[in-house]
Amino acid sequence: MTSILIVTDAWHPQINGVVRSLERTAEELRARGLRIEFLTPAVFRTLPCPTYPEIRLSLTTAATVLQRVEAAACDHLHIATEGPLGMMARAAALKTGRVFTTSYHTRFPEYLSARLPVPLSWSYAWLRRFHNAGQGCMVATRSLEDDLRARGFTHLMRWSRGVDETLFKPYHDSVLPDDLPRPVFMNVGRVAVEKNITAFLDLDLPGSKVVVGAGPQLDSLRKAYPDVLFTGPKVGEDLARHYASADVFVFPSLTDTFGNVLLEALACGIPVAAFPVMGPLDVIGGTDAGVLSEDLRQAALDALEVSRAACRRVALHYTWAASADAFLSNVLAAQQAAGCRGAA
């Protein structure tokens, strides 16, 4: 195995866990001598996704995607998203008999139902058909694996995430305004309805609330919560310093499959307060790095007592090198399984 083509609808200028995971995995695999190619919306004309203009939908044809997949001449095809490019790449693979894997990053049915009256069963039926056609579907956590298996998904493979511990680390100086009352409770991520941010903003907490990120809800939430500091999106060291300037990281999402931001906060030494759901249960559950409770306010208050050193210790168990190793192992297993079936 020397080359992999990754097809993804999620790409720059989006700032999210999917993009970061794909980029860092590619970096690690390239360092191992593999050739990693991407097929993304960057090479096509695009239009904004309805209700979510930050997401760009590719304007192309199945024939064009097939040509690009064939031209890449890679040994393996990995389809990271279920958008237009992902659907056309899947069709290309099935048409040519190419072995491919997929990954399940987003609980799309829950995201869709938060915006439109679409039954979850309809969305999951479509996603099950999409992912079961491949030789493997990569998922980040045991909770997600168990959930999808119960819904009829097959060939599930584990692919966890990592964190850059040299960038996301404790910093001594705060980048927040000096007059911002302490303690500071912070959320970082996409400012969108499916992230359930209002559950955090509505909490009666001492000190201050800070939201870092951009998204379709940003303007409306700024108006509705004038006492909250909305910083807009941050990247690189500036983002890491914002994490490190907080006292507690509050993660109100009920729909994330993992939550890379959890690892980034922990690596900066910031304890997490979250609901006991998929993602937080897998990362925080059974550790001393945060507090999980149906009472998010109490979890946030209790998290103030959590050791920052303990948070960083938990984060250091997650490396991008291990993540890339798992990804490659899944690819090789899928190729081997396909070969064995073919031989049979």
N, C-alpha and C positions, 0 to 999 in steps of 0.2 A: 504494500500500500504506500504510494508516494504522493498522491494528489487527491484533493477533495474540493468539490465545488459546493459552496454554501449559497443557497438561494434564500433571500429574506426580503420581505416587504418593509420591515422595520430597519430604518437606516438614518443616517444624518440628514437633516439637522435634528432629528429626534434625540432626546437625552433620556434614556431609560435603561432598565436592566437588561433587556434583550440585546440592545446594541452593544452595551458594554461587555456582556458575556460573550457574544460572538467575536468581538474584536480581540479580547484578551485570550480567548481560546485559540484564535488564529495566530496570535503572536507566539504563544507557547509552542504550537505545532510547527510553525515555521522555524523556530529555534531548534527543533528536533530534525530539521532537514526536509520536512514535508512541503509540498507545493499546495498552498491554499488559495483558491480563487473565490471571488464573490460575484453574485449577480443580484443587483439591488436597484431600487428606483432611480439611483443616480445616473443611470445610462439611458433613461427613457423620459419622455415628456410625462408630466404628472398633473393631477388635479387634487385639490384638497378633499379630504374625507368629510362627508356631511356631518355636522355637529362637532367635528374634531379636525380643524384645519391644519394642525401641526403634523398630522399624518398625511403623507402624500401617496396617492394611489397611481400606480403605473398605467400609462396608456400604451398598450402594445397588443400583440396578437400571440396566439398559441404557436403559430408557425415561427415567429421571430424568437420566442423563448426556446423552442425546440432547436433552432439553429444555433443559438448561443450556448445551450447545454452541450450540444455536439461539438461545437468549436472549442470549448474549454478542454475537451479531451482528458477529463479527469477520471480517476479510477472509481470514485464514489461520489454520489449526489446526496447532499443533506438539505432538506427543506425545513427551514426554521419557522416559517409562519404560514398561516392559512389564508393569506390575502391573495390578490390577483396574481402576483408572480408565483406564489406557492402553489396555487391551483393549476396554473399553466405548466409549471415544472413537474408537478405530479402527473399531469396528463402526458407530458413528454416522456417521462420515465415509464409509464405503463404502456405507451405506444411502442417504445423501443426495447422494452424488456430490461431496462436498466435497474440495477439494485439501488434502493434509496432508503434512507432513514428520515424521520421527522422529529421535531421536538415540540413539546406542549408547554409554552411559556405563559399563556394568558388564559384565564377562565372566561373565555369569550362569551359563553352563554349568560353568565352572571352580568358581564359588562353590558351585553345587548339588552337584557331585561331591565337594567337600570335606566335605559333610555327609551325603549320601545316595548309594547305589550306582546313580546314574542315568548311563547312557552319554552321553558328550559329543555323539555324533552325534544322539541324540534331541533334546537341548536345542537344538543348533544348527539342526536342521531346523525346529523350532517358531519360533525367533527369525528365521530366514530368511523364513519365510512371513509373520511379523508385519511385518518392516521392508520387505520387497520390495513390499508392497501400497501403500506411499506413493509420493510423487513425489520423495523424497530421504531418505537416511539420513545424518545428520551424525555424523562421527567426529573424534576429537581429533588423531590422529597418522597419519603415513604408515604406520607399522608396523601399526596397527590396520586401516587401509584395505586394505593388502596382504593381511592375514590374512583379513579378511571377504570380500574379492573372491575369494580362493582357495576360500572355502567357499560361493560361489554368491550372495553378497549383491550387489545392484545399486543403481544411482543413488546411489553413495556421494559424500558432500560433506565437505570439510574444515572443521572448526570448532574452532580451538584455544582455549586458555584464557588468562587473564591473572592478574595479581597486583596488589594495592593497594600500590604502592611507598611510599606515604606512611605506611602503617600498619606494613607489614612492612619493617623497616629495621634497621640495626645500633643497638643500645642499649648504653650503656657500663656500666650497673650490672646485675649478675646478680640474678635473682629466686630462684635456687636456694639451698638452705641453704649457709651459709659453710663448714661443715665437710665438704661433699661433695667427695670426692677428685677431682682432675683427672687426665686429661682427662675431659670429659663426652660420652658418646655417647648421642644422643637419637633416639627415634622418636615421631612424632606421627600420630595417626589413630585409626580405629576399632579397638578391641581385640577382634578376631574371628579365627577360625581361618583364614579365607581370606587374611588379611594376613601370615601366615607369621611372626608376631612371635617365636615361639620360636627361629627361626633366628638372630635377633639376640640374644635373651636367653641363648642357649647359647654365644655366642662368648666365648673367653678373651681379654678385653681389660683393659688397665690402667685405673685410675681408676674411673668410675662409669657406670652405665646408668640412663637416665630414660625413662619412657614417659608420654606425655601423651595422654589420650583416654579414652573410655568405650566399653563394648561388652560382649557376652555372655561374653567370656573374662576380663574384668577381675578378678573375685573369685578365680577359680581360679589365674590367673597370679600374683596377689599372694601367694597361699599357697605356690605352687610356687617363687617366686623372691623370698624375703624380703630379699635384698640389693639389689634393684632399687627405685628410687623411682618409684612410680606416682602421678602427681599428680591423676588424674581429668581431666575435660574442662576446657578453657580456651577463652576466646573473646576477641575484640577485642585491645586492647593487651596484656592479660595473656598471651594466646597468643603474640603477637609477641615479647614480652620473654622468654618461655620459650625460643622458638627461639634468640633472640640470646644466651641464656645457655649454649648448648651449644658444643662444639668441633667435633663432627661429627654430621651427620644421617644415621642409618642407615636405609635403606629396603629391607627384606627381601622385600617383596611380589613375587610371581611372576604376579599376576593383574590388577593395575590396568591400565586402558587409558591413563591419563595420569599422575595423581598430582599434584593441585594443591599438595599439601604440599611437593613438590620445589621449586616456584617460591617458596613462602612461606619455606622455609628459605634458599634462595639469596638472596632479597631481603634477608634478615637478615644476609647475609654468611657463612652456614654451609655449608661444603662437604658434598657428598653422597657416601655410599658405598652402592652398590647392586649387584644382580646385573645382567648385561647382557641385559635383557629389555625387552619393550614398555613404554613409559613412560620409564624411565631412559635407554634408548638414544636416544629421540627428544629428550629434554630435555638430558641430560648428554653423550651421545655426541658426539665431535668438538669438545668444548669443554674448557676448563681449569678447570671448576667442580666437579670431583669425580672419583671413581675408580670404575670399573665392573669387576667381576671375579667369576668363579665362586667365588673364595676371598673371601668377604665379610669375614672377619677381616682379611686383608691389605689389602683395599680400605679398611676403616675406619682402619687404622693409617696407610696412605699418605695418606689424605685429611687427616690432621693437618697435612700440609705444603702444602696447597692455599691459595692466596691468597684471603683473604676479599673483597678488592676485585674479584677476577676473578669470584667467585660472584655478587656483586650486578650486575656488568655483564651477565652472561648473563640474569639475571632481568628486567632492565629492557627486554629485547627483547620481553617478553610483557606486553601491556597489555589491560585490559578494553575499551578503546575499539576496538582492532583486533579483539578477539574478537567484539564486538557487530556490527561492520561485516561480518565474515565470516558471522555468523548471518543478518543481514538480506540479504546478497547471495545466500545459499542459498535463503532464502524467496522472494525475487524470481525467482530462476532456476527454482524449482519451479513457481511460478505461471505463468511464461512458457512453460515446457515443457508444462504441462498445457493451456494455451490453444492452443498450436501443435498438440498432438495432437488437441484437440477440433475445431480448425478443419479439420484434415486429414480 
